[in-house]
């Protein structure tokens, strides 16, 4: 497992307002993808000013914060209001198998991509299988 996430409020929110409330609260949904030498995280952040995006790593915790400003005139009267505004943060605990010092981030078309390299010792490697007399050397 390369990432873990913990939301202490999800259970309380689900209990108080039902499961749909937790889904509405997921303002920054993400996909986590394992590639050959990387973990790629894609966060949906439409309508976010790229200047407001902040990605930090501190003691093995990746934090992604974004801010969505409300665009509204004083004379506006809402008849439907479903979009959320404010500052939103997602925190993920990074595995010790990931290189937290080499995190990269890029924003394009409303998607924030965060790339985290997998450490060399955590990458799969092929083990040579010895035959015949070579295998006796292992027993010695």
Secondary structure, 3 states (H helix, E strand, C coil): CCEECCCCCHHHHHHHHCHHHHHHHCCCCEEEEECCCEEEEEEECCCCCHHHCEEEEECCEEEEEEEECCCCCCCCCCCCCCCCCEEEEEEEEECCCECHHHCEEEEECCEEEEEEEECHHHCCCCCCCCCCHHHHHHHC
